[in-house]
Amino acid sequence: MPYKIWLGGVQMPVAPSKFETKIKNQNKTVNLIDGSEASILKVPGLTEFSFELLIPQVNYPFADYPDKSFVNPKYYLDHFSRLKTDCKPFKLYIEEEISFKNKFVRKITNTLVSLEDYSITEAAENGLDYTVAMTLKQYRQCTAIKYPVEGIKPKGGTKKSTPVKPKSYKVKKGDTLWGICKKYLGDGSKYPQIAKLNGIKNPNLIRVGQVIKLG
């Protein structure tokens, strides 16, 4: 497989055959008094990603699972539902091998996105496999700027607290091992080490109530 794709920390079993990236335009054209037109150029809008995913009903030889064992398609469909209903950005992560100067090099895409919409198709002609058409949009955080009010000083100054890394974590509904590593270890890509530490054969399958050792 030329590349692999993760959505919200979960690897997809089959990478899409076609991946479309659309750079949104925000430029405007205005009419002037003399009847001519002029352009107002603006920064690009948020990038959109569109593709189709195959979610197999059987264990095809070309499907890629973390521990090489088949995963029920319901797991992925439930994951897509959580990505949409949680109303939170998540990571689109792609590992790709490209040829450069007669060598294969690794290209990484790692960006925050939101799930805009998706549709699920199940057809007998496809062996009842699921085809999921999906559109993601680049997530750009908007933060408010606080301006101090003249004459008012904060009491006691400001104190910086150092976060304490917990030694373990109890799995809740909707959690992924990648998300747990990102939140508590600061790096989602550490999930293989944590899976090995806890004897988890399939990092995509963790149970609610399961206690995960973090180090």
C-alpha positions as CSV (number, residue, x, y, z in Angstrom):
1,M,0.0,0.0,0.0
2,P,1.6,3.3,-1.1
3,Y,0.3,5.2,2.0
4,K,-1.6,4.8,5.2
5,I,-4.2,7.1,6.7
6,W,-5.4,7.6,10.3
7,L,-8.5,9.5,11.3
8,G,-8.6,10.6,15.0
9,G,-5.9,8.1,15.9
10,V,-7.5,5.1,14.2
11,Q,-5.9,3.6,11.2
12,M,-8.1,2.9,8.2
13,P,-7.9,-0.6,6.8
14,V,-7.8,0.5,3.2
15,A,-6.4,3.8,2.1
16,P,-8.5,5.7,-0.5
17,S,-7.5,5.3,-4.1
18,K,-8.1,9.0,-4.7
19,F,-7.5,11.9,-2.3
20,E,-8.7,15.4,-3.3
21,T,-7.4,18.5,-1.6
22,K,-9.3,21.7,-2.4
23,I,-7.8,25.2,-1.5
24,K,-10.8,27.5,-0.8
25,N,-10.8,30.9,-2.4
26,Q,-11.9,34.1,-0.6
27,N,-11.0,36.7,-3.2
28,K,-13.8,39.1,-4.2
29,T,-14.6,41.1,-7.3
30,V,-16.3,44.5,-6.9
31,N,-17.9,46.9,-9.4
32,L,-16.5,50.4,-9.6
33,I,-18.4,53.6,-10.3
34,D,-17.1,53.7,-13.9
35,G,-18.5,50.3,-14.6
36,S,-15.1,48.4,-14.4
37,E,-14.3,45.7,-12.0
38,A,-11.5,45.4,-9.4
39,S,-10.3,42.4,-7.4
40,I,-9.9,42.3,-3.6
41,L,-7.3,39.6,-2.8
42,K,-7.6,37.8,0.5
43,V,-5.8,35.0,2.2
44,P,-6.9,31.4,1.2
45,G,-9.8,29.9,3.0
46,L,-9.8,26.6,4.9
47,T,-8.6,23.6,2.9
48,E,-11.0,20.8,2.2
49,F,-10.1,17.1,1.9
50,S,-12.5,14.7,0.0
51,F,-12.1,10.9,-0.5
52,E,-13.8,7.6,-0.3
53,L,-12.9,4.8,2.1
54,L,-13.5,1.1,1.7
55,I,-14.6,-0.6,5.0
56,P,-14.4,-4.3,4.3
57,Q,-16.9,-6.9,5.6
58,V,-14.2,-9.6,5.2
59,N,-10.5,-9.8,5.8
60,Y,-9.0,-9.0,2.3
61,P,-5.3,-9.6,1.8
62,F,-4.8,-6.0,0.9
63,A,-6.5,-4.6,4.0
64,D,-4.1,-3.4,6.7
65,Y,-4.9,-3.9,10.4
66,P,-2.6,-3.1,13.3
67,D,-2.2,-6.7,14.4
68,K,-3.1,-8.3,11.0
69,S,-6.4,-9.6,12.4
70,F,-9.8,-8.5,10.9
71,V,-11.7,-5.7,12.7
72,N,-15.5,-5.6,12.5
73,P,-16.6,-2.7,10.2
74,K,-19.0,-1.5,12.9
75,Y,-16.0,-0.3,14.9
76,Y,-15.1,2.1,12.1
77,L,-18.6,3.3,11.5
78,D,-19.1,4.0,15.3
79,H,-15.8,5.9,15.2
80,F,-17.0,8.1,12.3
81,S,-20.2,8.8,14.3
82,R,-18.2,9.9,17.3
83,L,-15.9,12.2,15.2
84,K,-19.0,13.9,13.9
85,T,-21.1,14.1,17.1
86,D,-18.2,15.1,19.5
87,C,-17.9,18.5,17.7
88,K,-14.2,18.5,18.3
89,P,-11.3,18.7,15.9
90,F,-9.2,15.6,15.3
91,K,-5.9,14.6,13.6
92,L,-5.7,13.7,9.9
93,Y,-2.5,11.7,9.7
94,I,-1.1,10.3,6.5
95,E,2.2,8.4,6.0
96,E,3.1,8.3,2.3
97,E,6.1,6.8,0.4
98,I,7.2,8.9,-2.6
99,S,10.0,8.5,-5.0
100,F,12.7,11.3,-4.9
101,K,16.0,11.1,-6.7
102,N,15.7,7.4,-7.2
103,K,15.0,6.9,-3.5
104,F,11.8,6.3,-1.5
105,V,11.2,8.9,1.1
106,R,8.5,9.2,3.7
107,K,6.1,12.1,3.5
108,I,4.0,12.9,6.5
109,T,0.7,14.9,6.6
110,N,-0.4,15.8,10.1
111,T,-3.1,18.4,10.5
112,L,-6.2,19.2,12.6
113,V,-9.5,18.8,10.8
114,S,-13.2,18.6,11.4
115,L,-15.6,16.1,9.8
116,E,-18.0,18.1,7.7
117,D,-20.1,15.3,6.2
118,Y,-20.0,11.7,5.2
119,S,-22.2,9.1,3.5
120,I,-22.3,5.4,3.9
121,T,-23.1,3.1,0.9
122,E,-23.6,-0.7,1.2
123,A,-24.1,-2.5,-2.1
124,A,-24.6,-6.2,-2.9
125,E,-22.4,-5.8,-6.0
126,N,-19.5,-4.9,-3.7
127,G,-19.9,-7.9,-1.5
128,L,-21.8,-5.8,1.1
129,D,-18.6,-3.9,1.9
130,Y,-19.2,-0.3,3.1
131,T,-18.0,2.6,1.0
132,V,-17.8,5.9,3.0
133,A,-17.6,9.2,1.1
134,M,-16.1,11.8,3.4
135,T,-15.3,15.5,3.4
136,L,-12.9,17.0,6.0
137,K,-12.1,20.6,6.6
138,Q,-8.9,22.1,8.0
139,Y,-9.4,23.3,11.5
140,R,-8.0,26.7,12.5
141,Q,-8.5,27.7,16.1
142,C,-9.8,31.2,16.8
143,T,-8.8,32.7,20.1
144,A,-9.9,35.8,21.8
145,I,-7.4,38.5,22.7
146,K,-7.7,39.8,26.2
147,Y,-6.8,43.5,26.8
148,P,-6.1,44.7,30.4
149,V,-8.4,47.3,31.8
150,E,-6.5,50.4,32.7
151,G,-6.1,50.9,36.5
152,I,-7.1,47.3,37.4
153,K,-4.3,44.9,38.5
154,P,-4.8,41.2,39.1
155,K,-4.6,40.2,42.7
156,G,-1.6,38.1,43.7
157,G,0.0,38.2,40.3
158,T,-0.1,35.2,38.0
159,K,1.1,31.7,38.8
160,K,2.1,29.0,36.4
161,S,1.2,25.5,37.3
162,T,3.1,22.5,36.0
163,P,0.7,19.7,34.9
164,V,1.3,16.4,36.6
165,K,1.4,13.4,34.3
166,P,-0.9,10.6,35.7
167,K,0.6,7.1,36.0
168,S,-2.5,5.4,34.6
169,Y,-5.8,6.3,32.9
170,K,-9.3,4.6,33.0
171,V,-10.8,4.3,29.5
172,K,-14.0,6.2,28.9
173,K,-16.6,5.9,26.1
174,G,-15.2,7.4,22.9
175,D,-11.5,7.2,23.9
176,T,-8.8,6.1,21.5
177,L,-5.3,5.1,22.5
178,W,-3.9,7.8,20.2
179,G,-6.0,10.4,21.9
180,I,-5.0,9.3,25.4
181,C,-1.3,9.5,24.5
182,K,-1.8,12.9,22.9
183,K,-3.6,14.3,26.0
184,Y,-1.5,12.8,28.8
185,L,1.8,12.2,27.1
186,G,1.8,15.1,24.7
187,D,2.4,12.9,21.7
188,G,-0.3,10.7,20.1
189,S,2.3,8.7,18.1
190,K,3.5,7.1,21.4
191,Y,0.4,4.8,21.2
192,P,2.4,1.7,20.0
193,Q,4.8,1.9,23.1
194,I,1.8,2.3,25.4
195,A,0.0,-0.6,23.7
196,K,3.1,-2.8,24.2
197,L,3.5,-1.7,27.8
198,N,-0.1,-2.8,28.5
199,G,0.0,-6.0,26.4
200,I,-2.6,-4.6,24.0
201,K,-2.4,-6.6,20.7
202,N,-4.8,-4.3,18.7
203,P,-4.3,-0.6,19.6
204,N,-7.6,0.2,17.9
205,L,-9.5,-1.9,20.4
206,I,-9.6,-0.7,24.0
207,R,-12.5,-1.3,26.4
208,V,-14.4,1.1,28.5
209,G,-13.2,0.8,32.1
210,Q,-9.9,-0.6,31.1
211,V,-7.0,0.9,33.0
212,I,-4.1,2.0,30.8
213,K,-0.6,2.3,32.3
214,L,1.1,5.5,31.0
215,G,4.6,4.8,32.1
